[in-house]
Amino acid sequence: MAVLATVVALCRPLDSAVRYPLLLILGTVAGQSVSLMGWESGWDAQGLTQVILYLFLPILVWEMAARLPLRRLARYRLNILLQSLLTLSLMLAGTTYALFKGLDHPGFPLLSALLAATLLATVDPAFGEPWVKQYPRVNAWLEGEAAVVEPLTLALLLTLVSVGELGSVSLPVLVLTLVKLLAMALLVGWVGAQVWRLSGGAQWGVLGTGLWLWWLFLLSELVLGIPGLVVVLTAVFWVRSRWQHTLPCRRLSPFLGDALVVILGFSLTAAMFTERYWAMGLGIASAALIRLGSLLPWLLWPGLPIKPGERSIWLLAPSRGPITLALVLALPTHLPAWWTVQSLAYGVILFDVLVQGTLLALRSRR
């Protein structure tokens, strides 16, 4: 952990177009060195999953919700909601079909295809923020889309993980389970917000706010069995929208995002590229083309609050970010075709960070 924090801190001043590839290379070199030399790093899949699930993800979700520009989004919230739900539906249906048919073998069931599609449908513009923040309208729209999509995909992920065998569950039961989890998460988030208000949460500061949200997360995950990340999102939204309070945060997301890029490199293996190259390529192609196709009609809408010269930025902006990467790293290893799901998700995230990020950097500098 000390080495990881030091590497990330030393690389922070670098431009994102240089920093992300460098961190990825450093992580890959470290991972391959540990493997080839037979060193004991202290990390295993289970331990890494726990650290990311209970430490990284709550902070990332808290800060995403805390910095969301609610006033700027208020005017276009219905349009953002419509675009987000349509894109999410197309991503889930289209990517699931493409992966299930394209990876047609007994070891990759429909559950794994839907799980992978859900991961690829998440929206988190943080990896593209260094370039997109120059365009406030694009950045605000992407953050609004993230606010709509994240709770749904997080609840769906928990539902799919708990189901285990998709073939044994009917669609109505799956939808009912998803709705029930979302409703319980919204209720617990509302109760948590009431506790914040009645306890004088406006005076808590960063530390008190973080502890309050962390205990909400732990209570939801470990006791109630509902998606704690959705509860955190709901609680923050309630406080900000109902009582117009600004929740403080330390802006740790950029640091944690860089650390996750190093961990991604550390966990890469040569076998992913030699044995799962088709899954990675299919994931990249299906995710990119379906998202592009879902956004193109919106470019023809005269009322789109994004200038014509900025719309290419909207299309190029990486839609997968640190939250997506953390969710992939936190997947339970007992899931069917876990390694294939992780490999193809890695491929899409690498494409977003290295290819789309580079194109976005070049476009922004013109």
N, C-alpha and C positions, 0 to 999 in steps of 0.2 A: 504493500500500500504506500509506503514511504517513497519507493522508487517510482511508482506510478504517479504520485502527486508531484514529485520533483520534475519528471519528464514533461508533464502537462504544463507546469508552471514555467519552465524554461522555454517552451514552445509557444506560449500564449501571445507574446508580442508579434509573432509572425503573421503575415497575411493568410487568410483562410485557404486560399488556393494553394499555398505552400504548406501550411500547417497540417491540414487533414491528410494529404499523402505522406508527409513525413511521420506523423504519429502512427499511421497505418503501417508504414515500413518498420518503424521501431518496434511496434507491437509484434509484428510478424517475425522479425529477427529474434526477439526475446522468446517467443513461443517455440520457434524451431530450435533455438539453442537449448532450451529446457528439455525438449523432446529428444534431440540427438545426443546430448550429454548425459541424459538420464538423471537430471537434477530433480530434487523435490521442491516444487515451488510453493507448496502449502495451499494451492488452489485445486479444487476439483469441481466437477459440474454442479454437484449439489450445493456446495458452499457458495459458488459464484451466483447461482440462481437465487439463493436466500439473500445475499448482500444486495443484489440489484432489486429484488422484489420489495424488500423491507426498508431499504435506505435510499437507493437512487430514484426509483419510480415515484414515491410520494413527494419528494422534493421537486422533481421535474413537473409533475402535474400541478402541484401547488403554485409554482412560479408561472406556469403557462396561464393558469386561471387568474392569477393576481395581476398580470400585466396586460390582460386582454382589454383593448380599447372599446369599452362598452358604449360610450357616448358616440364615438365615430361610427359604430356599427348599427346604432339604433335605427337610422333612416332606412337602411337596406337589409334589416334583419330577416324579413320575409323572403326576399330574393336569395339571400345567402342560405337560408334554411332550405328553400326549394332546390337550389343547385347542389347543396351538400347531400341531401337525401337522394337525389337522382344519381349523382356521381357514386355515392356509396352503394346504391342498389345495383348499378351497372358493374361496379368493381367486384362486388360479391358474386353476382350471377355469372358475369363473363369470365372472371379469373378462375372461379371454381370449375366451370365447364372446361376451360382451356387446360387447366392443370390435370383434371381428372381424366380427360380424354387423351391428352398429350403424354401423360405418365401412366398409361393404362397397363398396370401390372398389379398382382394381388397384394404386394407390400405397400401400396399407396391407395388406401380406401378413400371414399367420399369425404369422410370426416377430416382426413388430413388435407384434402384439397380445399375444403371450406375453411379450415383453420388457417392455412397459408393465405388464402384470399382475404380473410379478415385482417391478418397482420399487414398485408400489402395495401389494404384499404384505409388504414389509419392515416391521419393527416397531422403532421407536426412540422411546421416550416422552419424549425430552429437551425438546421444545417445550412439553409439558404439565407438566413437572416442577415449575415454580414453584407450581402449584396442587395437583398430585397428591401432592406430598411431604407434605402435611398428612394424608394417608391412607396410612400405611406399608404396609398390606396390599395396597392397589391398586397402589401404586408397585412393591412387590416382585414382584407377579404380572406386571406389564407388563415389568419388567426381565428376569424369568425367561423370558417369551415371546420377548423380543428375543434372549436368549442362544441359544434354540433356532432361531429363524427366520433370524437374520442369516447364520450360516455357510451355510445351505442356499440362501438367495437370492443371496448373493455368489457362490457356486460356480456356480449356475444362470446368473447374469448372464454370467460369464466363458465358460461353455459356449456360450450363445446368441451372444455376440459372436464367438467363434471359429468357430461353425458357418457363419454367413453366410447360407446358404440353407436354411431349415427343410424345404422341400419335398423336398430332395435327400437328407435324412437320415431314416432310420427311427427310430421311437420307441425300440426296444432299443438302437440305437447311441447315441442321445442320453442315455438313462439310464446306459449303460455309461460314456460319457465323463464324465458328472456324478459317478458313483461313483468313477471313477479319480481325478478331480481332488480330490475330498474326501479320499480315502484318502491321496494324496500330500501334501495340505496337513496332514492330521493327523500323518503321519509326520515331515514337516519341522518342524512345531510341537513334536513330542515331542523331536526331536534338538536343537532350539534350547533347549528347557527343560533338557535334560541339560547343554548347554554352560553355561547360566546357573548350574546347581547346582555343576558341577565347577570353575567359574571364580570361585566366591565371589560370585555375583550379589546375595546379600542385603546386601552392603556397597556396592553400586554407586551407590545414590541415584537421584534422578530423572534426571539427565543420562545416567549410565551405562545405566540401564534403557531410556531412550528411544533411545539409540544402538543398543543390542542389538536392540530390536524393529524399528528402522528398517532395519538391515542385513538382518535376517531377511526383512522385507518386500521390499526391493530384490532380494535373492538369489532369492526366490520368483518375483517378477514378471518380472524381466529375464533371469534365467538359466534357471530351471526351468520357467517358463511356467505356473505354478499360482497360484491366488488368494492373494496375499500377505496380504490382510486376514483370510482364514480362518486362515492360519498364525499371524498375530499373536494372534487370538482363542484359538487352540489353545494356544499357548505360555503365555499368561497364565493360562488355565484350569488347565493342567498344574501350573504353579508354585503357584497358590493352592490347588488341591484336593489335590494329591499331597504337597506339603511345607508346606502351611498358612502360606505367607508372604504378607504384604500388599505388593503392588507399589505403589511410590509413584507419584504423578502430580500435576501442577500444577493440575488442574481448569481446563484451557484450553477444555474443551468449550463452556461457556456463551458465552465470548468468540467462539470460532470459529462457533458457531451463529448468533450475532447478525451476524457478518461475512457468513455465507452468506445471511442474509435480505437484507442490503444488495446482495449480488451478484445475488440473485434479482431484486430490483427493477431493478438496472442492466441485466439481460439481457432484461427484459420488453419486448415490442414491441406496438404497437397492432394489428398484423396477427394476432397470436395470438388476440385477442378478436373481431376482425371476420371472420377466415377459419377459425378453429379453435374457435369457441364451442361447436359441437355436440360435438366431441371432448372438450372440457373438461367440459361438462355431463354427458356420458355417463360419463366417468371418475369424476366426483364421485359420481354416482348409483349406479353399479355398485359402486364401492369401499365406499361408506358402507353401502348396503343389504346387501351380501354379508357384510361384517364384522359388522354388527348381527345379521343372521340367524344367523351362526355362534356368537355369544356368548349369544343369548337362552336356548337350552337350559341353559346353565351357570347361569343365574340361578335356575333351578328346582331345582338340586342342593342338598339340605340341608347337605351338607358343605363347600360353598364357603366358604373362609376370608375372606370379605369381608362385612362387616356389611350388612344390607338397606339401611340409609340411605346406604351408600357405593357401592352397585352402579350407581347412575346416573352416578357419577363414572367408573367403569370403562367404561361405554358412551360417555361424552362425551369421554374422554381422547383427544387426537390420537395416532394410532398411527404417523404419519409424522413424522420429526424431522430433525435436521441430517445424519445419515448418509444418509437417503433423498434429501434435497436435494443433498448432495454427489455421490451416485451419479448423479443426473439431470444435474447440471452436468458430470460427468466422462464422460458418454457420448460415444463416438467419433462424429464427424460423418458418417462414411461409412456408418453403419447405414441400412437401408431405412426410409424415413418418419421419419427422425431428428427432424425439426422437429415433426411431429405427436405423436410420443411425448413429446418434451420439453414441448410445449404442454399436453397433457392431464395430465401429471405435475405441471406448475406449477399447473394449476387445482386439483388435489386438495390439494396442499400449501397453497395459498392458502386453500382452504376449511378445512383443518385449523387453520391458524394464526389466521385472522381470525374464522371463524364458530364452529368448535368451541371455540377458545381463549376467545372472548368468552363463550359459553354456560357454559363451565367456570368462568370467573372469576366470573360472576354466581351460579352454583350454589354455589361455594365461599364466597361472602360472605354467603349466607343464614344 
